[in-house]
Amino acid sequence: MSTAGTIDRPLTHDPKKQAPMKAPTSEPSGSATPDFFTTGATGSRQNRTREMQLIPEALARAHMHERMREADEYRPAARLIAARRMQRRAERASLRARRALAMAVMQ
């Protein structure tokens, strides 16, 4: 916003940077020239506002990158766990087959 501050909501809270309370004697009352100039303050405020608006986007990007990295780390571990599970299942099936064969031979 490019509107100047009001009494209730001043542009700045620093008393040294605020416009003087009395009207200058060199200008007529109600003149269109501003009493107070902020050189660069509005621009830096705009940049801070833009940066503040981009923070959630940057956080979301970092969060997504972290989740992708975790998923990439998880995939080989999940494959290893599944392979070990299948190996144990195969070993149990092999033992059952051996027992069945032994029982058939014993009779």
C-alpha positions in Angstrom: 0.0 0.0 0.0 1.3 3.4 -0.8 -1.0 5.3 1.6 0.6 7.4 4.3 0.1 6.4 8.0 -2.6 7.8 10.1 -2.6 8.9 13.8 -4.0 5.5 14.9 -1.8 3.5 12.5 1.5 5.4 11.9 3.7 4.6 8.9 6.5 4.0 11.4 6.7 3.9 15.2 10.0 5.7 15.4 9.2 9.3 16.5 12.3 10.7 14.7 11.0 9.3 11.4 7.4 10.5 11.8 6.1 13.7 10.3 6.1 16.8 12.5 2.8 17.5 14.2 2.7 21.2 13.2 2.2 22.3 9.7 5.3 23.9 8.1 5.0 27.7 7.7 6.6 27.8 4.2 3.7 25.9 2.6 0.1 26.8 2.4 -2.4 24.7 4.5 -3.6 21.6 2.6 -0.7 21.5 0.2 -0.2 18.3 -1.9 3.5 17.9 -1.1 4.3 15.2 1.5 5.7 16.3 4.9 7.9 13.2 5.2 10.0 11.2 2.8 10.9 7.5 3.4 13.8 6.9 1.1 14.0 3.2 0.3 11.9 2.2 3.4 8.9 1.3 1.3 11.1 -0.7 -1.2 12.7 -2.7 1.6 9.4 -3.2 3.2 8.0 -4.5 -0.1 11.0 -6.9 -0.5 10.5 -8.2 3.0 6.8 -8.7 2.3 7.7 -10.6 -0.9 10.3 -12.7 1.0 7.8 -13.4 3.7 5.2 -14.5 1.1 7.8 -16.9 -0.5 8.8 -18.5 2.9 5.9 -21.1 2.9 6.7 -22.0 -0.7 10.3 -22.5 0.2 9.4 -24.6 3.2 7.0 -26.7 1.2 9.7 -27.3 -1.4 12.2 -28.3 1.3 9.7 -30.5 3.0 8.8 -32.2 -0.3 12.6 -32.7 -1.1 13.1 -34.3 2.3 10.1 -36.6 1.8 11.5 -37.7 -1.6 14.9 -38.3 -0.1 13.3 -40.4 2.7 11.3 -42.4 0.1 14.4 -43.0 -2.0 16.2 -44.3 1.2 13.1 -46.4 2.1 12.8 -48.3 -1.2 15.9 -50.5 -0.9 15.2 -51.2 2.7 11.6 -52.2 1.9 12.9 -54.5 -0.9 15.4 -56.1 1.5 12.7 -56.7 4.1 10.4 -58.2 1.5 13.2 -60.4 0.2 14.0 -61.7 3.7 10.3 -62.3 4.4 10.0 -64.4 1.2 13.3 -66.2 2.0 11.9 -67.2 5.4 8.6 -68.3 3.8 10.5 -70.4 1.3 12.6 -72.0 4.0 9.5 -72.9 6.0 7.9 -74.4 2.8 11.1 -76.4 2.2 11.1 -77.7 5.7 7.4 -78.7 5.4 8.2 -80.5 2.1 11.1 -82.4 3.7 9.0 -83.5 6.6 6.2 -84.6 4.3 8.8 -86.6 2.2 10.3 -88.1 5.4 6.8 -89.1 6.6 6.0 -90.7 3.2 9.3 -92.6 3.2 8.9 -93.8 6.7 5.5 -95.4 6.0 
